Amino acid sequence: MGICKLCHKEMSDAEVGTCEARAAVEYPDGTNLPAVPYDPQKLHLPAWFRCPDCNVAPGAKHHPNCDQEYCPKCGGQLISCDCFES
């Protein structure tokens, strides 16, 4: 899977439950909003299921560039939302 660029932990490691360095999402306009915790039920997965992209546990913060992370500003998919366009 790879090493997270923020927390420097191996994302496939079952012992890594969250991205410890991912407290907020920073936008180009300087806004910082709390990162949206992973909720498997939004993906219609069992409540215990780890993130299928970055492997964090339910209720945890995603690793950067995870395609399952939601944008705290618009609610869309963070990796492809328009909130980062200037």
All heavy atoms as an XYZ file, in Angstrom:
651
protein
N       0.830     -1.188      0.000
C       0.000      0.000      0.000
C       0.871      1.247      0.000
O       0.667      2.132     -0.785
C      -0.924     -0.035      1.213
C      -2.188      0.741      1.021
S      -3.338      0.521      2.370
C      -4.451     -0.641      1.639
N       1.817      1.327      0.922
C       2.714      2.468      0.920
C       2.806      3.174      2.254
O       2.045      2.909      3.175
N       3.747      4.080      2.313
C       3.981      4.882      3.510
C       3.219      6.196      3.373
O       3.297      6.872      2.352
C       5.496      5.175      3.688
C       6.298      3.876      3.749
C       5.740      6.055      4.892
C       6.090      3.036      4.968
N       2.491      6.572      4.424
C       1.752      7.829      4.437
C       2.735      8.997      4.480
O       3.678      8.996      5.265
C       0.829      7.878      5.652
S      -0.010      9.456      5.882
N       2.487     10.009      3.639
C       3.366     11.178      3.579
C       3.224     12.084      4.795
O       4.096     12.900      5.055
C       3.091     11.977      2.311
C       3.485     11.244      1.059
C       3.174     12.041     -0.178
C       3.550     11.244     -1.416
N       3.263     11.964     -2.644
N       2.136     11.950      5.549
C       1.945     12.787      6.740
C       2.400     12.112      8.026
O       3.165     12.677      8.794
C       0.475     13.188      6.892
C      -0.029     14.343      6.063
C      -1.483     14.638      6.384
C       0.797     15.586      6.289
N       1.892     10.907      8.278
C       2.216     10.241      9.549
C       3.401      9.293      9.442
O       3.892      8.796     10.448
C       0.989      9.521     10.112
S       0.481      8.036      9.206
N       3.859      9.032      8.201
C       5.035      8.192      7.944
C       4.876      6.746      8.424
O       5.838      6.087      8.753
C       6.293      8.818      8.548
C       6.499     10.230      8.108
N       6.860     10.570      6.828
C       6.351     11.397      8.788
C       6.942     11.884      6.732
N       6.624     12.409      7.895
N       3.638      6.260      8.442
C       3.372      4.876      8.830
C       2.937      4.082      7.598
O       2.406      4.632      6.639
C       2.264      4.827      9.875
C       2.551      5.679     11.093
C       2.650      4.851     12.312
C       3.100      5.739     13.460
N       2.501      5.459     14.679
N       3.151      2.791      7.652
C       2.735      1.889      6.572
C       1.215      1.756      6.615
O       0.649      1.316      7.617
C       3.402      0.525      6.737
C       2.923     -0.533      5.777
C       3.090     -0.186      4.312
O       4.198      0.212      3.902
O       2.107     -0.324      3.574
N       0.533      2.127      5.535
C      -0.930      2.141      5.526
C      -1.544      0.745      5.556
O      -2.680      0.580      5.985
C      -1.438      2.928      4.319
C      -1.154      4.410      4.437
S      -1.850      5.377      3.097
C      -0.668      5.071      1.795
N      -0.819     -0.280      5.131
C      -1.376     -1.632      5.149
C      -1.240     -2.297      6.518
O      -1.816     -3.357      6.748
C      -0.695     -2.504      4.093
O       0.675     -2.656      4.381
N      -0.532     -1.682      7.434
C      -0.323     -2.235      8.770
C      -1.622     -2.181      9.570
O      -2.186     -1.105      9.779
C       0.776     -1.450      9.486
C       1.178     -2.036     10.817
O       0.458     -2.902     11.354
O       2.229     -1.608     11.333
N      -2.119     -3.312     10.005
C      -3.365     -3.376     10.773
C      -3.264     -2.637     12.102
O      -4.274     -2.272     12.693
C      -3.755     -4.825     11.008
N      -2.052     -2.412     12.590
C      -1.854     -1.678     13.845
C      -2.058     -0.177     13.667
O      -2.242      0.549     14.637
C      -0.450     -1.948     14.403
C      -0.188     -3.392     14.743
C      -1.075     -3.902     15.861
O      -1.255     -3.183     16.855
O      -1.605     -5.024     15.719
N      -2.008      0.311     12.435
C      -2.206      1.735     12.160
C      -3.704      1.956     11.981
O      -4.284      1.601     10.966
C      -1.428      2.180     10.896
C      -1.693      3.641     10.589
C       0.058      1.936     11.083
N      -4.335      2.545     12.990
C      -5.779      2.724     12.955
C      -6.217      4.033     12.339
O      -7.320      4.157     11.838
N      -5.336      5.044     12.388
C      -5.682      6.377     11.914
C      -4.440      7.083     11.403
O      -3.325      6.691     11.724
C      -6.334      7.206     13.043
O      -6.879      8.413     12.508
C      -5.347      7.551     14.141
N      -4.638      8.129     10.618
C      -3.513      8.986     10.234
C      -3.368     10.003     11.358
O      -4.164     10.937     11.471
C      -3.774      9.679      8.895
S      -2.380     10.716      8.382
N      -2.386      9.801     12.191
C      -2.202     10.634     13.377
C      -1.882     12.088     13.052
O      -2.069     12.962     13.882
C      -1.109     10.030     14.260
C      -1.501      8.669     14.795
C      -0.354      7.918     15.421
O       0.785      8.435     15.446
O      -0.605      6.799     15.887
N      -1.422     12.361     11.849
C      -1.055     13.723     11.468
C      -2.185     14.436     10.726
O      -2.046     15.595     10.356
C       0.204     13.699     10.611
N      -3.312     13.777     10.517
C      -4.402     14.339      9.701
C      -5.529     14.867     10.598
O      -6.584     14.277     10.686
C      -4.930     13.259      8.767
C      -6.004     13.668      7.818
C      -5.466     14.652      6.815
N      -6.436     14.883      5.771
C      -6.144     14.975      4.506
N      -4.908     14.860      4.106
N      -7.071     15.205      3.638
N      -5.327     15.997     11.240
C      -6.369     16.572     12.090
C      -7.306     17.466     11.288
O      -8.490     17.572     11.598
C      -5.742     17.371     13.221
N      -6.773     18.117     10.252
C      -7.576     19.073      9.488
C      -7.208     19.019      8.011
O      -6.163     18.504      7.637
C      -7.351     20.474     10.028
N      -8.098     19.587      7.210
C      -7.854     19.742      5.781
C      -7.622     21.223      5.541
O      -8.420     22.057      5.960
C      -9.066     19.249      4.954
C      -8.857     19.507      3.477
C      -9.314     17.765      5.215
N      -6.507     21.549      4.896
C      -6.169     22.948      4.626
C      -6.484     23.269      3.173
O      -6.085     22.551      2.258
C      -4.691     23.205      4.899
C      -4.329     24.659      4.750
C      -2.888     24.947      5.127
O      -2.250     24.109      5.778
O      -2.399     26.023      4.750
N      -7.202     24.363      2.967
C      -7.624     24.795      1.632
C      -6.760     25.952      1.156
O      -6.140     26.652      1.967
C      -9.103     25.199      1.668
C     -10.001     24.029      1.964
C     -10.353     23.706      3.270
C     -10.463     23.213      0.944
C     -11.149     22.612      3.547
C     -11.261     22.112      1.212
C     -11.600     21.829      2.517
O     -12.386     20.734      2.787
N      -6.706     26.187     -0.160
C      -5.866     27.251     -0.721
C      -6.173     28.643     -0.158
O      -5.291     29.482     -0.084
C      -6.161     27.208     -2.221
C      -6.631     25.831     -2.484
C      -7.336     25.406     -1.227
N      -7.415     28.871      0.270
C      -7.772     30.184      0.816
C      -7.358     30.351      2.276
O      -7.644     31.359      2.907
C      -9.273     30.453      0.656
C     -10.148     29.511      1.476
O      -9.610     28.662      2.219
O     -11.390     29.622      1.366
N      -6.681     29.342      2.837
C      -6.213     29.407      4.217
C      -7.167     28.790      5.225
O      -6.837     28.666      6.401
N      -8.342     28.406      4.794
C      -9.316     27.765      5.676
C      -8.808     26.396      6.097
O      -8.286     25.643      5.279
C     -10.674     27.591      4.947
O     -11.131     28.861      4.510
C     -11.714     26.960      5.846
N      -8.957     26.084      7.375
C      -8.652     24.760      7.917
C      -9.921     24.218      8.541
O     -10.488     24.852      9.428
C      -7.563     24.834      8.991
C      -6.198     24.969      8.410
O      -5.771     24.120      7.648
N      -5.507     26.037      8.753
N     -10.359     23.065      8.082
C     -11.549     22.432      8.641
C     -11.196     21.043      9.148
O     -10.335     20.373      8.569
C     -12.647     22.323      7.576
C     -13.195     23.647      7.051
C     -14.172     23.403      5.902
C     -13.883     24.420      8.161
N     -11.838     20.600     10.237
C     -11.545     19.265     10.766
C     -11.780     18.187      9.708
O     -12.779     18.223      8.985
C     -12.529     19.105     11.920
C     -12.977     20.476     12.266
C     -12.868     21.290     11.007
N     -10.853     17.256      9.616
C     -10.990     16.140      8.673
C     -12.214     15.307      9.045
O     -12.534     15.141     10.216
C      -9.733     15.283      8.697
N     -12.903     14.800      8.037
C     -14.099     13.977      8.240
C     -13.660     12.549      8.555
O     -12.960     11.930      7.748
C     -14.999     13.998      6.983
C     -16.215     13.107      7.178
C     -15.412     15.424      6.648
N     -14.054     12.006      9.705
C     -13.677     10.635     10.042
C     -14.305      9.623      9.089
O     -15.391      9.844      8.546
C     -14.230     10.430     11.453
C     -14.531     11.792     11.967
C     -14.816     12.646     10.775
N     -13.636      8.516      8.910
C     -14.113      7.439      8.041
C     -15.341      6.780      8.651
O     -15.352      6.375      9.807
C     -12.996      6.415      7.841
C     -13.463      5.120      7.228
C     -14.083      5.104      5.984
C     -13.291      3.916      7.882
C     -14.524      3.920      5.417
C     -13.705      2.725      7.322
C     -14.330      2.738      6.095
O     -14.761      1.567      5.537
N     -16.387      6.656      7.844
C     -17.627      6.008      8.252
C     -17.981      4.939      7.211
O     -18.469      5.265      6.130
C     -18.758      7.026      8.355
C     -20.084      6.409      8.762
O     -20.157      5.176      8.995
O     -21.065      7.176      8.849
N     -17.730      3.666      7.514
C     -17.978      2.616      6.531
C     -19.447      2.508      6.116
O     -19.758      2.078      5.016
C     -17.510      1.339      7.219
C     -17.472      1.660      8.665
C     -17.221      3.133      8.766
N     -20.347      2.947      6.962
C     -21.767      2.834      6.637
C     -22.173      3.794      5.521
O     -23.144      3.544      4.820
C     -22.602      3.004      7.894
C     -22.336      1.825      8.835
C     -23.104      1.891     10.120
O     -23.328      2.953     10.674
N     -23.506      0.724     10.602
N     -21.409      4.874      5.308
C     -21.672      5.759      4.167
C     -21.389      5.043      2.852
O     -21.898      5.418      1.813
C     -20.808      7.021      4.245
C     -21.330      8.054      5.186
C     -20.528      9.326      5.055
C     -21.154     10.440      5.848
N     -20.433     11.692      5.689
N     -20.545      4.020      2.905
C     -20.214      3.224      1.726
C     -21.033      1.930      1.678
O     -20.751      1.043      0.878
C     -18.723      2.872      1.727
C     -17.747      4.037      1.751
C     -16.325      3.535      1.929
C     -17.869      4.850      0.479
N     -22.006      1.821      2.578
C     -22.850      0.630      2.693
C     -22.031     -0.607      3.032
O     -22.267     -1.693      2.503
C     -23.677      0.416      1.421
C     -24.475      1.614      1.044
N     -25.589      2.022      1.738
C     -24.298      2.530      0.071
C     -26.066      3.124      1.200
N     -25.297      3.464      0.184
N     -21.045     -0.412      3.910
C     -20.190     -1.501      4.378
C     -20.513     -1.783      5.840
O     -21.062     -0.925      6.532
C     -18.713     -1.104      4.242
C     -18.218     -0.873      2.818
C     -16.825     -0.258      2.834
C     -18.211     -2.176      2.046
N     -20.152     -2.955      6.358
C     -20.367     -3.252      7.778
C     -19.637     -2.235      8.662
O     -18.590     -1.708      8.278
C     -19.767     -4.647      7.955
C     -19.688     -5.230      6.584
C     -19.545     -4.080      5.644
N     -20.171     -1.960      9.830
C     -19.639     -0.936     10.730
C     -18.188     -1.185     11.141
O     -17.479     -0.259     11.512
C     -20.521     -0.831     11.972
N     -17.721     -2.406     11.063
C     -16.353     -2.744     11.478
C     -15.345     -2.655     10.328
O     -14.143     -2.780     10.522
C     -16.310     -4.168     12.060
C     -16.918     -5.187     11.142
C     -18.205     -5.635     11.168
C     -16.288     -5.855     10.039
N     -18.410     -6.553     10.151
C     -17.253     -6.697      9.436
C     -15.017     -5.820      9.494
C     -16.983     -7.497      8.332
C     -14.746     -6.613      8.386
C     -15.719     -7.439      7.826
N     -15.803     -2.446      9.111
C     -14.964     -2.549      7.910
C     -13.974     -1.384      7.794
O     -14.350     -0.216      7.878
C     -15.872     -2.562      6.669
C     -15.249     -3.208      5.476
C     -15.316     -4.575      5.282
C     -14.607     -2.442      4.522
C     -14.758     -5.174      4.169
C     -14.042     -3.036      3.401
C     -14.109     -4.402      3.230
N     -12.710     -1.700      7.591
C     -11.675     -0.673      7.412
C     -11.813     -0.016      6.042
O     -12.389     -0.587      5.125
C     -10.286     -1.296      7.570
C     -10.039     -1.782      9.002
C      -8.708     -2.453      9.140
N      -7.610     -1.519      9.200
C      -7.082     -1.018     10.317
N      -7.579     -1.361     11.482
N      -6.078     -0.190     10.261
N     -11.267      1.184      5.897
C     -11.350      1.913      4.636
C     -10.740      1.075      3.513
O      -9.590      0.625      3.613
C     -10.620      3.246      4.740
S     -10.581      4.159      3.180
N     -11.473      0.872      2.418
C     -10.963      0.047      1.325
C      -9.802      0.680      0.557
O      -9.112     -0.004     -0.186
C     -12.174     -0.150      0.414
C     -13.167      0.865      0.813
C     -12.855      1.287      2.202
N      -9.557      1.967      0.757
C      -8.454      2.610      0.033
C      -7.225      2.811      0.916
O      -6.130      2.424      0.545
C      -8.901      3.946     -0.555
C      -7.842      4.550     -1.455
O      -7.356      3.842     -2.358
O      -7.483      5.714     -1.245
N      -7.387      3.410      2.099
C      -6.206      3.724      2.918
C      -6.111      2.895      4.203
O      -5.194      3.079      4.991
C      -6.149      5.215      3.228
S      -7.366      5.795      4.425
N      -7.074      1.994      4.419
C      -7.012      0.994      5.487
C      -7.181      1.533      6.908
O      -6.862      0.846      7.866
C      -5.719      0.180      5.370
C      -5.793     -1.132      6.128
O      -6.811     -1.819      6.079
N      -4.736     -1.483      6.830
N      -7.681      2.761      7.103
C      -7.896      3.235      8.472
C      -9.137      2.563      9.063
O     -10.009      2.071      8.346
C      -8.034      4.782      8.553
C      -6.755      5.455      8.144
C      -9.219      5.288      7.771
N      -9.209      2.568     10.377
C     -10.325      1.965     11.095
C     -11.538      2.908     11.095
O     -11.391      4.119     10.909
C      -9.893      1.665     12.527
N     -12.724      2.376     11.313
C     -13.907      3.219     11.405
C     -13.734      4.312     12.469
O     -13.206      4.058     13.549
C     -15.016      2.244     11.808
C     -14.562      0.939     11.238
C     -13.066      0.950     11.418
N     -14.154      5.522     12.135
C     -14.041      6.660     13.045
C     -12.702      7.362     13.005
O     -12.493      8.360     13.675
N     -11.770      6.846     12.199
C     -10.414      7.398     12.134
C     -10.283      8.416     11.003
O     -11.148      8.525     10.138
C      -9.409      6.265     11.928
N      -9.179      9.138     11.011
C      -8.871     10.104      9.951
C      -8.154      9.377      8.816
O      -7.257      8.572      9.041
C      -7.968     11.218     10.473
C      -8.501     11.935     11.705
C      -9.740     12.719     11.402
C     -10.058     13.673     12.510
N     -11.131     13.469     13.325
N      -8.574      9.693      7.574
C      -7.970      9.078      6.391
C      -6.532      9.571      6.180
O      -6.172     10.663      6.611
C      -8.762      9.462      5.137
C     -10.110      8.835      5.058
N     -10.314      7.576      4.547
C     -11.330      9.307      5.404
C     -11.610      7.300      4.587
N     -12.245      8.332      5.103
N      -5.759      8.754      5.475
C      -4.445      9.183      5.011
C      -4.658     10.101      3.806
O      -5.676      9.988      3.108
C      -3.592      7.974      4.622
C      -3.252      7.088      5.780
N      -2.298      7.421      6.717
C      -3.749      5.883      6.153
C      -2.218      6.455      7.616
N      -3.090      5.518      7.301
N      -3.742     11.031      3.532
C      -3.902     11.953      2.405
C      -4.089     11.221      1.073
O      -3.537     10.146      0.868
C      -2.593     12.736      2.383
C      -1.973     12.528      3.699
C      -2.486     11.236      4.232
N      -4.873     11.821      0.200
C      -5.164     11.312     -1.140
C      -5.999     10.034     -1.154
O      -6.036      9.331     -2.163
C      -3.884     11.126     -1.965
C      -3.151     12.420     -2.150
O      -3.766     13.452     -2.434
N      -1.843     12.403     -1.975
N      -6.662      9.738     -0.066
C      -7.560      8.587     -0.030
C      -8.787      8.917     -0.873
O      -9.385      9.982     -0.724
C      -7.983      8.279      1.402
S      -9.183      6.937      1.499
N      -9.184      7.999     -1.743
C     -10.339      8.283     -2.592
C     -11.677      8.066     -1.884
O     -12.737      8.271     -2.480
C     -10.273      7.518     -3.916
C     -10.319      6.015     -3.761
O     -10.679      5.513     -2.678
O      -9.996      5.332     -4.737
N     -11.649      7.679     -0.610
C     -12.883      7.503      0.164
C     -13.120      8.655      1.141
O     -14.125      8.670      1.852
C     -12.842      6.186      0.945
C     -12.713      4.966      0.075
C     -13.871      4.831     -0.901
O     -15.028      5.064     -0.569
N     -13.562      4.454     -2.130
N     -12.236      9.629      1.194
C     -12.363     10.742      2.137
C     -13.330     11.797      1.613
O     -13.308     12.155      0.439
C     -10.994     11.376      2.395
C     -11.029     12.453      3.446
C      -9.652     12.965      3.828
O      -8.680     12.701      3.094
O      -9.563     13.635      4.861
N     -14.171     12.297      2.504
C     -15.129     13.344      2.158
C     -14.555     14.723      2.473
O     -13.818     14.896      3.441
C     -16.438     13.164      2.937
C     -17.245     11.982      2.456
C     -17.138     10.743      3.076
C     -18.104     12.110      1.378
C     -17.871      9.659      2.631
C     -18.841     11.017      0.920
C     -18.719      9.814      1.556
O     -19.440      8.735      1.109
N     -14.913     15.704      1.668
C     -14.495     17.083      1.871
C     -15.328     17.695      2.991
O     -16.560     17.672      2.933
C     -14.692     17.874      0.577
S     -14.337     19.636      0.739
N     -14.687     18.269      4.014
C     -15.451     18.883      5.092
C     -16.145     20.180      4.679
O     -17.057     20.639      5.349
C     -14.417     19.146      6.184
C     -13.102     19.068      5.536
C     -13.258     18.257      4.289
N     -15.757     20.727      3.548
C     -16.347     21.990      3.083
C     -17.600     21.746      2.239
O     -18.644     22.341      2.484
C     -15.313     22.769      2.269
C     -15.654     24.219      2.048
C     -14.566     24.900      1.222
C     -13.736     25.796      2.089
N     -12.815     26.640      1.296
N     -17.521     20.849      1.242
C     -18.654     20.651      0.321
C     -19.348     19.302      0.494
O     -20.433     19.102     -0.030
C     -18.202     20.827     -1.122
S     -17.197     19.467     -1.760
N     -18.706     18.357      1.187
C     -19.300     17.037      1.391
C     -19.046     16.060      0.263
O     -19.429     14.905      0.338
N     -18.382     16.519     -0.802
C     -18.060     15.646     -1.924
C     -16.807     14.831     -1.657
O     -16.218     14.884     -0.575
N     -16.380     14.104     -2.662
C     -15.168     13.300     -2.558
C     -13.973     14.261     -2.536
O     -13.739     15.010     -3.484
C     -15.094     12.353     -3.749
C     -13.972     11.375     -3.685
C     -13.956     10.465     -4.917
O     -14.466     10.819     -5.975
N     -13.346      9.311     -4.767
N     -13.220     14.265     -1.446
C     -12.151     15.246     -1.244
C     -11.120     15.248     -2.372
O     -10.716     16.300     -2.827
C     -11.456     15.001      0.100
C     -10.359     15.995      0.471
C     -10.957     17.388      0.687
C      -9.623     15.553      1.706
N     -10.740     14.082     -2.826
C      -9.678     13.986     -3.832
C     -10.054     14.617     -5.169
O      -9.193     15.004     -5.955
C      -9.230     12.511     -4.007
C      -7.860     12.438     -4.649
C     -10.263     11.711     -4.761
C      -7.218     11.070     -4.584
N     -11.365     14.779     -5.426
C     -11.775     15.320     -6.717
C     -12.742     16.509     -6.617
O     -13.305     16.919     -7.630
C     -12.412     14.222     -7.572
O     -13.579     13.731     -6.935
N     -12.921     17.081     -5.430
C     -13.867     18.196     -5.309
C     -13.228     19.492     -5.847
O     -12.024     19.583     -6.029
C     -14.342     18.383     -3.884
S     -13.144     19.106     -2.759
N     -14.074     20.484     -6.085
C     -13.616     21.754     -6.647
C     -13.117     22.737     -5.588
O     -12.704     23.840     -5.935
C     -14.764     22.423     -7.423
C     -15.154     21.623     -8.653
O     -14.302     20.894     -9.184
O     -16.325     21.732     -9.069
N     -13.131     22.360     -4.326
C     -12.751     23.279     -3.246
C     -11.268     23.657     -3.272
O     -10.869     24.607     -2.591
C     -13.112     22.674     -1.901
S     -14.894     22.463     -1.678
N     -10.452     22.937     -4.021
C      -9.025     23.240     -4.082
C      -8.625     24.034     -5.303
O      -7.471     24.386     -5.472
C      -8.200     21.953     -3.999
C      -8.288     21.316     -2.642
C      -9.228     20.348     -2.375
C      -7.445     21.721     -1.625
C      -9.333     19.790     -1.127
C      -7.533     21.176     -0.369
C      -8.490     20.201     -0.116
N      -9.589     24.330     -6.158
C      -9.305     25.152     -7.331
C      -9.315     26.610     -6.924
O     -10.169     27.060     -6.193
C     -10.347     24.887     -8.431
C     -10.233     23.488     -8.975
C     -11.203     23.234    -10.100
O     -11.745     24.189    -10.680
O     -11.437     22.046    -10.374
N      -8.327     27.353     -7.396
C      -8.262     28.766     -7.018
C      -8.890     29.665     -8.046
O      -9.211     29.346     -9.093
C      -6.855     29.238     -6.787
O      -5.857     28.361     -7.131
